[in-house]
Amino acid sequence: MIPAYKGLASNMMLNPLHKNHLEKIPTSKAHAITLNLEDGVAPSRKKEALTNIADFLSQNLKDLPFLIVRTNPLNEGGKDEIEFLNTFNFNAVRVAKVETKEDIKDALRVLRDDKELHISLETKEAFYDIRDMKIGDRFTTANLGILDLLTSLNLPQSLLTLDNPTIEYILSKFLIDCKSVGLNPVSFMFQDYRDIDTFEKWCEKEKMMGFESKACMGPAQVEVANRVFGVNHEKIKKAKEIVRLFQKNSEKGISGFMSENYGFIDEPIYRDALLVLNKEVIVTK
């Protein structure tokens, strides 16, 4: 089984119609790359995009980012796309417009066992039921398609501002529902790729909320996401020292004590330090 999508700060969307974009993948700084067959490709050119992906994957290149193929909805060509690509070397399929647990079951039946299943959470049905949709270990990740979700909820996209309480609720519910069933939540793509300042503010807000991964549009957003969501070496250093001190004192039968550098340390502080070390994945690419 391939490693689960975890600890990957940036997830960049690429349009496979642009072969020059595909050629740049081996040198990309993105931790994950999603090859988009869905809404970024006109119906008349979907076969061309699919062929371009197959041609790229057939090269069997090494040391690539985590590769995801975003298919169309299962009943709109998605099943055929999965079946066609199954034998190629990539990490995950991301299915668009998922609504029910049956969609998850259908996708898993078609998808090869060595690939993860990701979904685009962009319907009110999936938003309501995400905790009941987790099936098996291969369904690992949900991506928040917030613009489509707002439309599905009959809410205007103008709500998408940093201080809007409805958006904060959507982000919080998505995060907690995913975390409660072991899914990796990937926050939404900020469409204005030229407004890097606002994108960074979204990243900082989502990092504060508990998100670890952000959808990106272009290298500039990738750079920001990697910096905000990436490895915090000072945080790791602190966690390692707390673990060391707690384990040393535990051997003496002491489970609560004062540290000169980090204040009072007890078992909950120790468990949180272990969580930090488990989550902070160093990406060397």
N, C-alpha and C positions, 0 to 999 in steps of 0.2 A: 504493500500500500504506500502510495506517495505521501510525503509529509502534508499535514493539514495546513490550510491557509491560516497562518497565525503569525503575529508580530510583523506583518508587512505594512509599512506605514503608508506607502503610496501605491495606488492602483490606477494606471493611466489607460484611458480609452484610445484605441486607434481604429481608423477606418481602413480596412484591408483593400479598398479600391486603390489606395495610394501605395504603390509598390515601394516607393522611396521611404515611406514610413516603416514598412516591414523590414527593409534592409538595415535600418538604424536600431532595431531591437537589440542586437547583441551588445551594443555600446550604451544602451539606455540606463539611466540611473534609477528608473522606476523599479520598485520591488516586485510589482506585479503588473502585467499588461493584459488588457482585455481587448480582444479582436472582435469588433462589433459587426454582426451581421444583421442587426435589427433596424432600429429607427434611423440610423445614419446612412442607410443604403436604400436607394430607390428599388421598388419591386422588380423593375426591368433589369437591374444590375446585381441582384443577389447571387445569381449563379456565378457571375464573374468574381464577386468578392469571395465566395466559397472556394473557387478554384485557386485564387491568389493565396488564400490561407493554406490550402493543401500543398501548393508548390513551395511555400515557405517552410512548412513543417517537414516536408520530405527531405530537406537538406540535412536534417539530424544535427543541427548546430549544438554546441556544448555551452555550458555556463550561461544559459539564458535566464531572464527573470521568470518568475512564476507565470505561466501562460494560461489564459482563460479564453474560451471562445463563447461569445454571447450570441445565442441562437434566437431565432424568432419564436413566438409562442408555439407550443407543441402541435396545435391543430392548424397552424399556419406555416408549416414547413419545418418546424423545429425538430420533429422526430426524424425526418429524412436527413437533416443536417447532422444530427448526432450520429446516426447510423453511418453516414458517409465518412465522418471524421474519426470514428472510434479507433481505427488502427493507427492513427498518427500519434506522434509523441508530443503531448501537451498535458497540462495538469488538471484542468477543470472545465466543465461546461456550465455556463450561466444561462438559465432559461428565463425568457421575458414573460411578463404578464401572468405570473402564477396566481391562481385564485384559491385552490383547494388542496387538501391532502392527496386527492386522487391525481392531481397534476404531478406531485412529487413522486408518487408511486410509479406513474407512467414514465417519467423521465429516468428513474432508477432502473426500470426494467429494460430500457433501451441502452443506457449508458454502460460502457465497459467497467468492470470492477476495479480497474487500476486508476480510475479518474474520479475526482470529486464532483459533486453537484452543488452549484451555487444558484441562487435565484435573484431576480429583480423583484423587490417588494414595491409594487407600484399600483396595487389595487386595494380598495377598501376591504375586500374580503380577506386578502392575505394579511393586511394590517391588523384586522380584528382577530384572526385565528393563528397567528404565527407560532404561538407556543404549542398548539395542537398539531402543527404540520411537521415537526421534527421527527424524522424517521431514519433510524440507522446511523451508522458512523460516516457514511460517504456524503450525506447532506451536511455540509459544514458551514456555509456562509450565506448571509443575506445582504444584499446591496439595496440601500434606500433610494428609490427613484422618486424623489419628493415632488417634482413637478407633475408627473402623471398621477401620483397619489392624491395631490390636492385636487386635481381635476376629477378623479374618481369620487372624492368626498364632496364634490360640488363646492369647493372653496377656491377663491381667486389666488393666482400665483403671486399677486402683489403682497400677500401675507409673508412672503419669504424675506424677512428682515431679521437682523441680529437680536432685536429685543422683543420680538413678537411672542406672546405667551402661548399661542396655539402651536407655533413652530417648536417652541421649547418642549411642549407636551408631546408632540409627535416624535421628536428626537429622543426624549426620555423613555417613552413607551417602547419605541423600537429597540433602544439599547437594552433596557431591562428585560423585555420579553425574549430577545435573542440570548442574552447572557443566562437567563434562567433555564434555558434548555440546551445550552452548550453550543450555540451558533455564534460565528464571528460576525459582528455587525459592521458593515462598511458604510460610512456616511456619504451623503449625496454629492453629486458633482455640481460645482459652482460654475455656471455657464459663461460668465463674463471673464474669459481667460486673460484679458488685459488689465483687469482690476485686481492686481496682486495684493494690495493692501487689505481689501475687504476679504479676499480669500484667506489671508493669514489670520484675520480676526475670527473667521469661522473656524479655522483649524484650532486656534487657541481656545475658543469656547468649547468645542467638541472634545478636545484633550482634557479640559477641566471637568467635563461631564463624565468622562470615562472611555471615550472612543479611542481606538488604537490605529484605525485605518481610514483613509480618505480617498474617494474617487477623484481623479485628476484629469484635467484637459490640458495637455502640453507640458513640456519640460520645466517651464517656470513654476507651475503649480507643484510639480513633482519635487522640485528643490525645496519649496516651503514645507510641504507635507513631510518630507524626510527629516527636515530639521525639527519641526514641531512634534511629530509623533515618533521620531526615531529614538535611538539609544541616548539615555541621559547617564553619562559616565559617573557624575557625582552621586546620582541617586543609586546607582549600582554599588559604588564604593561604600556608601552608607549602609545599604542593605547587607552587604557582605560582612561588614564589621559588626552589625547588630546580630547577625546569625552566629558569627564566631563567638561574641561575648556571651550570648544566651546559652549556646551549647557548652561553653567552658564552665559557666556558673551552674548549669543543670547537672553537670558531673559532680558538683559539690552539694547537690540537693537544693540549690537556690533558684527559684523561678521568677523572682522579682527583685530588681536592684537598680541603683542609679549609675548612669554612665556620665563621665565628665563631658563628653562631646555631644551625646544624644539624649540626655535626660533619663527619665524612668523607662526601663525596659522590662516587659513581662511577656507572657505567652501570646496575647493578641498582637503586640508589637512584633514579636518574632514571626508569627504567621504572616503578617503583612509584608515583612522583609522577604520571606520565602516567595510570596506572591510576586513581588517586584522582580526577583531574580528569575522566576519562571516566565514572566511576560517579556522582559527586556531581551529581545533577540537581536544579536549583532549581525547586521547584514553587511557582508564584506564586499559586495559588488560595488 
